[in-house]
Amino acid sequence: MLFHSISGVLIILVMIIVGYILTLVGWFDERYSRITSKLVTQIALPCYMINTITAKFSRAELFRIFPDLKFPILSMTLLFLVSYFVQFLLQIEPEHRGLFKSMFSNSNTVFVGLPVNMALFGKASVPYVLIYYMANTTFFWTLGVYLIRKDGDSQERMSIGEILKKIFSPPLLGFILGVLLVLFNINLPNFILTDTKYIGDLTIPLSMFFIGMKLAQVGIKNIHFSRDMLGICCGRFFLAPLLTFALVLSAPVPVIMKEVFVIQSAMPVMTNAPVVAKLYHADSDYAAVMVTTTTILSLIVVPILMNLVTRIF
């Protein structure tokens, strides 16, 4: 169980290392990192959303599991509110406040969460992983992206139209389209589904390569303990699972759902955070350091948390 609980994290770390090494030897540069951020957020990830939703869910399943969304939605809302207090307490720099709150509140529910939960609980965990993923995706690609973009455009006044444009980003539109296709029983042609799968499969490796690129550009020596890192780790690995645990403990739901939700809540920072930060001119170096640090620390946290939830539930 210990090996399975860290294998999903190791898969991610290996890809980050590949991106890091290829940048050091000169394959990737700053221009390529900008292209990668656009390719992931505007092309690959929307395709990933469409293919995942249409392939993993039926109309009946969506209606059946939608009520369980209240647990991750409530826990993320509470966590987001707590992030304001933590940000004030730790005196986070103004140019990092949006990123801090976004990374504090959102977890890596697919790139790390899905393989980890499948390794721990098997295929029976997939529906519950995707329930949490729905809530996390909606939060990140609306409120999370809005906050990150405020960091990048903090000197600009935004109209209502600009705010809506920022909220309804390509990944969220892909997610909404996938849900609508399932709800209205619309079947896309096989060649389109195959294309969305192939293009969507670029999301994970390109995102990991991007993090490796940013780490090489920033330098490993710049990864050091700070109050920002303390706050992010506290949110990801302590407060998030604690809030989720309190919400599901006495709920009349399957035990595996409780276990998956707690594990999902304690995943590292969203891997898309540095990509979005780069796209919107926020501090992507800051985000890349936090993603990698929390991913490394999750090697320790996930096995411990897994042992605790299986004993309690």
N, C-alpha and C positions, 0 to 999 in steps of 0.2 A: 504493500500500500504506500509505503514511503517513496519507493521508486516511482510508482505511477503518479503520485502527487507532485513530483518535481519534474517529470519528463515533459509535460506540456510547457512549463516555463523554460526548460532547457532548449526546446525547439525554437522558441522566440529569441533567446539569447544568442544562439548560433547564427541566426540570420542577421542580428544586429552586429555581431563580430565580423561577418563577411562584408557588410556595408562599410564598417569601420576600416578594415584592412584595405579594401579596394579604393577607398578615399586616400588612405596614406600612400598607396603606390601610384596615385595619380589618375585612376580611372574615372573618378567622380570629382566634380568641382562645384562651385557655388551656382553656376548656371544650371547644371544638371539637377541640383537639389531643388531649384525653383520649378523646373519642368516636372520633376517627380511629384512635388506637392500638388500641382494642378492636375496631373494625370490621376492621382489617387482620389482627390476630393471631387473632381468634376466628371470623371469617366468611370474609373474602376469601381469605386465604392457605390455609386448609384446602381450599377449593374449587379453588384454583390447583393444589395438590398432586394432588388426585384427577384433575382434567382432564389435567394434564401427563403423569402416569404412564400413564393409560389410553389417551391419544391417541398417545404417542410410542413405546410398547413393546408387543411381543407376548410371550407366555409363553416362546417359544423364545429371543427376544432377551434376556430377563431372565436365563435360565439361561446363555446364552452369555457375557454380559458381566459377570456377578457376580464371577467370579474376578479380573477386572481391578480390582475395588474395593480389592484389597490395597494398591495403590500410593498412592492418596489417603488411605486409612485409616492406613497406616504413617507417611506424611509428616505428617499432622495430629497424630498421637499424639506424634511426636518434637517437633513444633513446640510442642505444648501443654506438654510437659515442659521445653522450653527457656524457655517464657514464665515459669515459676516462677523460673528463674535470672535472667532479665532484669528481672522485677519486683523481685527482691531487690537486684539490682545498681543499679537506678535509684531505689530507695526510693520506689516508688509509694504514694500515700496509701491507707490501709486501705479507705476508702469507694469507691475506684476499682479495687481489685485484681481483682475478678471481671470487671468490664467490660474491663479492660486485657487479661486473659488470653483472654477470649472474642474480642475484636477482633484480638488478636495472632495467634490461631490459625485464624480462619475468614474466608473471602473471599466476595466478592459474585459467586457463580458463575452466577446466573441473570439478575438485573436488569442487570448490566454484562457478566458473562462470556459469556452466550449471544449477545447481539448483536455483541460484539467478535469472538468466535470465528467466528461465521457470516460476518462481514465479512472476516475474515482467511483462513479456510479453506473457506468455503462450507457447504452442507448436510451434507457428509460428516463434519463435525466434531460434529454434533448428538448422536449416540450417546455419544461420548466426553465431551462437555460434561455430559450427563446422568448418566454414571457418576460423574464427580467431584461433581456436584450431589447425588447420593444420599448419598455419604459426608459431604460438607460439611453437608447438611441434617440428617443424623442427629446429627453432632457438635454443631451449633449448637443444635438444638431439644432436646437432652438436656443435655449437659455445659455448653454455652454459656449456655443459659437458666438452668440451675441456678446458675451462677456469678454471672450478672447479678442474679438474684433474691436471692442471698445479700447482695449489696451493698445492696439495698433493705430487706431484712429481717434485717440483721446482728445486731440485738439480740434476735431471737426464736429460741427453740429449736424445731427442726423434728423431728417424728416421722417414722417410716419412711413412713407413709401420706401425709404432706404432701410428702415428698421425691418419692415416686412420682407424686403428683398434679402436681407441678411439672415433672417430667421428661416425662410423657406429656401434653404440651400439645396444644391443638387442631391446630396445623400438623403436628406429628409424627403425630398420629392420622390426619389426612387423608392423609399420605404412606403410612402403613402400610395404610390402607384401599385406596388406589390400587394398591399392590403386590399385595395379596390379591385384588383384583378381576381383575387381569391373570393371576396365577398359577392361579386357579381358573376362568378363562375365563368370568367373569360379566360380561355386557353390561348396562350400565344403560340405561334407556329414553332415547331421543334427547332428550326434553324436559329430563331431568335433566342430561344431558351438556351441553346448550346452556346451561342455567342455571348450571352450575358454571363454564363458560367465561366467561360474561358477568360473574358475580360475581368469579371469579378474576382477570379482567382489571382489576379495580379495585386489585389489590395494588400494582402498580408505581407508577401515578400517585399513589395515596394515600400510599404510603411516601415518595415523593419530596416531595410537598407537606408531609408531616409534618416532614421534615428542614428544608425551607425555613421552616416555622413556627417550629421551635426555633431556627434561626439568627437569625430576626428578633427572637425573644424574648430570646435571649442577646446578640445584637449582633455584627456582623462584627468590630468592634474587639477583641473578646475572643479572636479567633483569632490566637494568637501562638505562636512557637516555644517548646517546653517539652521536658523530658526524657520526659514521657509520649508526646508526639507523635514524638519521636526513636525511642523504643522500638517504637511501633506501626508506623511507616514501615520500620524495620529488619526487623521481622517480616514485614510484608506484601510488601515489594519486594525484599528481599535474602535473608533466611533461608528463607522459604517456597519460592521458585523454586529456590534452591540445593539444598535437601533433595530436592525433587521431581526435579530434574535428576539428582542422584546416584543416585536409586532407579531411574529409567527408562533411564538412559544405555545400559546393556548388556543390558537386558531384551529378549527375543525377541517384541516387539510391534510393530504398525504405527508408522511414523514419525509419522503424523498424530496418533496417540494420545499419543506423547511430547510433541509440540509443544503440543497442547491442554492436557494436564495441567500443563505448566510455565506456560503462559499463565494458566490457571485459578487456579493457586496464587498468582499475583502480582496478583490482582484486589484492588480496594480493600476496605475494611471492609464487612461485611454491612449493607445498608441497613435491615434489621429491628432492628438493635441499639438505636437510639434509641427505636423503637416499643416494644420489649420492656422497655427500661429505664423508660420512662414508665409502662407498665402495672404494673410491679412496684416502683415508687417508688424506683428507683435514679437516678443522675444522667444523665438523658436529654440535657441540654445538653452535657455532656462527650462523650457518644457522638455526638451530631449534629455537633459540631465535627470529631471524628475521621473520620467518614464523609465529610464534605464535603472536608476537607483531603486525604485519601487519594484521593478521586475526582478532584480537580483534579490531583494529582501523577501519577496514572495516565496523564494525557495525555502526560506525558513518558516515563514508565517503559515503557508498553506498546509503543510503536514501537521503543524501544531493545531491549527483550527479544525482540520479534518478529524483529528483524534478527539477533540473536545465535543464537536457536534454529534459524532456517532455515539459518544458516551451519554450525552444529555438527552438526545431525541430517541 
